[in-house]
Amino acid sequence: MSAGRNNAFESTVDSFGPAPLPSSRTILVGTDGSDTAMRATASAFGLARRQGARLVVTFVACHSSLAALSPAVASVFEHEATARLHAELSDQVRSSAEELDVPVTFVKAFGDPCTVLRDSADQCQADMVIVGASRQAGHRFAGSVATRLIKLGHWPVLVVP
């Protein structure tokens, strides 16, 4: 199906690489395509490979602040950009899973990043959550996704700079 026909804000789950061992640990990494998120994803792949763990890569799609300015135009732009980013990330994750022989589940979900990552980590019974450090100045006041996940205290959280 072409990217234009996919609903960019519809949840999907894909599996890549070998089948996970029944007793393997699970590492969840959140990504949004940013530099720090891609470094977190690379770190998660390395850790999963060394530990023989299953990796759950979670891409969270969310509306940007542009939607309030011009809903119709922003919606079309966001839909196309999100679909394109999802396709690129999916290709990269598939390639890494096959190259590194790591069992990967690639999840695309829509919503608040902290809430989606929390729910995904709980659902897959993650042993660890890995995220990239936020580079947004406003997060010093409101709290970053990493800080909010750490405060939940459900799992160890590794924050990659």
C-alpha beads as a LAMMPS data file, in Angstrom:
LAMMPS data file: protein, C-alpha beads

161 atoms
160 bonds

1 atom types
1 bond types

-500.0 500.0 xlo xhi
-500.0 500.0 ylo yhi
-500.0 500.0 zlo zhi

Masses

1 110.0

Atoms # bond

1 1 1 0.000 0.000 0.000
2 1 1 1.390 3.443 -0.832
3 1 1 2.210 5.970 1.873
4 1 1 -0.552 8.228 0.579
5 1 1 -3.202 5.620 1.370
6 1 1 -1.985 4.687 4.842
7 1 1 -3.453 6.487 7.802
8 1 1 -0.369 8.027 9.401
9 1 1 -2.068 8.185 12.787
10 1 1 -3.267 4.576 12.826
11 1 1 -1.460 2.129 15.101
12 1 1 0.576 -0.636 13.448
13 1 1 2.832 -3.459 14.647
14 1 1 5.508 -5.161 12.506
15 1 1 8.055 -7.849 13.400
16 1 1 11.566 -8.092 11.962
17 1 1 14.588 -10.313 12.499
18 1 1 14.611 -13.756 14.124
19 1 1 11.915 -15.067 16.450
20 1 1 12.586 -14.084 20.076
21 1 1 13.481 -16.756 22.590
22 1 1 10.664 -17.406 25.080
23 1 1 12.926 -16.539 28.005
24 1 1 14.493 -13.420 26.489
25 1 1 14.373 -10.044 28.186
26 1 1 12.564 -7.153 26.535
27 1 1 14.000 -3.712 25.900
28 1 1 11.702 -0.909 24.722
29 1 1 13.068 2.143 22.930
30 1 1 11.054 5.198 21.975
31 1 1 11.841 7.034 18.768
32 1 1 10.573 10.060 16.919
33 1 1 13.317 10.271 14.301
34 1 1 15.293 12.992 16.127
35 1 1 19.068 12.733 16.501
36 1 1 18.912 11.800 20.183
37 1 1 16.150 9.255 19.539
38 1 1 18.189 7.648 16.759
39 1 1 21.200 7.415 19.103
40 1 1 18.911 5.833 21.707
41 1 1 17.688 3.340 19.095
42 1 1 21.277 2.461 18.121
43 1 1 22.155 1.973 21.799
44 1 1 19.094 -0.216 22.290
45 1 1 20.042 -2.399 19.311
46 1 1 23.546 -2.861 20.730
47 1 1 22.257 -3.691 24.199
48 1 1 19.628 -6.098 22.843
49 1 1 22.233 -7.854 20.713
50 1 1 24.692 -8.241 23.605
51 1 1 22.009 -9.450 26.024
52 1 1 20.129 -11.663 23.568
53 1 1 17.032 -9.566 24.279
54 1 1 13.959 -8.796 22.242
55 1 1 13.691 -5.151 21.167
56 1 1 10.448 -3.200 20.923
57 1 1 10.942 0.003 18.920
58 1 1 8.025 2.377 19.473
59 1 1 7.428 5.291 17.125
60 1 1 4.902 7.732 18.572
61 1 1 3.108 9.949 16.067
62 1 1 1.549 13.084 17.509
63 1 1 0.095 16.294 16.141
64 1 1 2.379 19.317 16.066
65 1 1 1.469 22.832 17.088
66 1 1 0.946 23.672 13.394
67 1 1 -2.473 22.018 13.517
68 1 1 -3.910 24.956 15.465
69 1 1 -2.833 27.489 12.831
70 1 1 -4.359 25.974 9.722
71 1 1 -6.023 22.641 10.467
72 1 1 -6.678 21.544 6.875
73 1 1 -3.226 22.372 5.508
74 1 1 -1.415 21.191 8.631
75 1 1 -3.345 17.928 8.647
76 1 1 -2.316 17.051 5.089
77 1 1 1.289 18.080 5.732
78 1 1 1.495 16.178 9.027
79 1 1 -0.098 13.072 7.542
80 1 1 2.409 12.955 4.679
81 1 1 5.402 13.768 6.889
82 1 1 4.408 11.162 9.488
83 1 1 3.819 8.482 6.849
84 1 1 7.184 9.248 5.245
85 1 1 9.024 9.197 8.602
86 1 1 7.320 5.928 9.582
87 1 1 8.370 4.304 6.291
88 1 1 11.987 5.483 6.711
89 1 1 12.170 4.316 10.329
90 1 1 10.578 0.987 9.440
91 1 1 13.181 0.388 6.719
92 1 1 16.036 1.311 9.078
93 1 1 14.707 -0.896 11.873
94 1 1 14.169 -3.852 9.511
95 1 1 17.685 -3.479 8.100
96 1 1 19.276 -3.275 11.559
97 1 1 17.252 -6.229 12.867
98 1 1 18.375 -8.418 9.978
99 1 1 21.992 -7.232 10.058
100 1 1 22.393 -7.580 13.833
101 1 1 20.152 -10.682 14.157
102 1 1 17.986 -9.012 16.815
103 1 1 14.281 -9.873 17.190
104 1 1 12.385 -6.597 16.827
105 1 1 8.794 -5.529 17.139
106 1 1 8.226 -2.130 15.514
107 1 1 5.181 -0.324 16.901
108 1 1 3.635 2.858 15.525
109 1 1 1.123 4.503 17.833
110 1 1 -0.585 7.875 18.136
111 1 1 -0.820 10.024 21.243
112 1 1 1.158 11.597 24.037
113 1 1 4.696 10.123 23.867
114 1 1 4.996 9.469 27.605
115 1 1 1.592 7.792 27.828
116 1 1 2.165 5.653 24.727
117 1 1 5.644 4.575 25.866
118 1 1 4.350 3.776 29.360
119 1 1 1.487 1.696 27.985
120 1 1 3.729 -0.049 25.434
121 1 1 6.343 -0.868 28.097
122 1 1 3.697 -2.261 30.426
123 1 1 2.015 -4.241 27.646
124 1 1 5.235 -5.899 26.430
125 1 1 6.502 -6.311 30.021
126 1 1 9.673 -4.358 29.274
127 1 1 12.685 -4.930 31.490
128 1 1 14.136 -1.548 30.482
129 1 1 13.081 1.594 28.612
130 1 1 15.526 3.633 26.531
131 1 1 14.829 7.157 25.254
132 1 1 16.835 10.042 23.858
133 1 1 17.393 13.163 25.928
134 1 1 15.158 16.100 25.048
135 1 1 16.725 19.146 23.463
136 1 1 13.694 21.415 23.912
137 1 1 14.108 24.330 26.311
138 1 1 10.495 24.122 27.528
139 1 1 11.104 20.693 29.003
140 1 1 13.143 22.274 31.775
141 1 1 9.840 23.533 33.168
142 1 1 7.228 21.051 31.951
143 1 1 9.400 17.927 32.148
144 1 1 10.681 15.785 29.328
145 1 1 9.372 12.379 28.315
146 1 1 12.453 10.823 29.953
147 1 1 11.850 12.633 33.243
148 1 1 8.176 11.660 33.259
149 1 1 9.047 7.989 32.559
150 1 1 11.668 7.964 35.307
151 1 1 9.134 9.383 37.795
152 1 1 6.746 6.524 37.002
153 1 1 9.352 4.119 38.382
154 1 1 7.988 1.030 36.624
155 1 1 11.271 0.071 34.901
156 1 1 14.860 1.266 34.661
157 1 1 15.064 4.146 32.144
158 1 1 18.243 4.795 30.191
159 1 1 18.449 8.319 28.762
160 1 1 20.842 8.632 25.824
161 1 1 22.263 12.139 25.159

Bonds

1 1 1 2
2 1 2 3
3 1 3 4
4 1 4 5
5 1 5 6
6 1 6 7
7 1 7 8
8 1 8 9
9 1 9 10
10 1 10 11
11 1 11 12
12 1 12 13
13 1 13 14
14 1 14 15
15 1 15 16
16 1 16 17
17 1 17 18
18 1 18 19
19 1 19 20
20 1 20 21
21 1 21 22
22 1 22 23
23 1 23 24
24 1 24 25
25 1 25 26
26 1 26 27
27 1 27 28
28 1 28 29
29 1 29 30
30 1 30 31
31 1 31 32
32 1 32 33
33 1 33 34
34 1 34 35
35 1 35 36
36 1 36 37
37 1 37 38
38 1 38 39
39 1 39 40
40 1 40 41
41 1 41 42
42 1 42 43
43 1 43 44
44 1 44 45
45 1 45 46
46 1 46 47
47 1 47 48
48 1 48 49
49 1 49 50
50 1 50 51
51 1 51 52
52 1 52 53
53 1 53 54
54 1 54 55
55 1 55 56
56 1 56 57
57 1 57 58
58 1 58 59
59 1 59 60
60 1 60 61
61 1 61 62
62 1 62 63
63 1 63 64
64 1 64 65
65 1 65 66
66 1 66 67
67 1 67 68
68 1 68 69
69 1 69 70
70 1 70 71
71 1 71 72
72 1 72 73
73 1 73 74
74 1 74 75
75 1 75 76
76 1 76 77
77 1 77 78
78 1 78 79
79 1 79 80
80 1 80 81
81 1 81 82
82 1 82 83
83 1 83 84
84 1 84 85
85 1 85 86
86 1 86 87
87 1 87 88
88 1 88 89
89 1 89 90
90 1 90 91
91 1 91 92
92 1 92 93
93 1 93 94
94 1 94 95
95 1 95 96
96 1 96 97
97 1 97 98
98 1 98 99
99 1 99 100
100 1 100 101
101 1 101 102
102 1 102 103
103 1 103 104
104 1 104 105
105 1 105 106
106 1 106 107
107 1 107 108
108 1 108 109
109 1 109 110
110 1 110 111
111 1 111 112
112 1 112 113
113 1 113 114
114 1 114 115
115 1 115 116
116 1 116 117
117 1 117 118
118 1 118 119
119 1 119 120
120 1 120 121
121 1 121 122
122 1 122 123
123 1 123 124
124 1 124 125
125 1 125 126
126 1 126 127
127 1 127 128
128 1 128 129
129 1 129 130
130 1 130 131
131 1 131 132
132 1 132 133
133 1 133 134
134 1 134 135
135 1 135 136
136 1 136 137
137 1 137 138
138 1 138 139
139 1 139 140
140 1 140 141
141 1 141 142
142 1 142 143
143 1 143 144
144 1 144 145
145 1 145 146
146 1 146 147
147 1 147 148
148 1 148 149
149 1 149 150
150 1 150 151
151 1 151 152
152 1 152 153
153 1 153 154
154 1 154 155
155 1 155 156
156 1 156 157
157 1 157 158
158 1 158 159
159 1 159 160
160 1 160 161
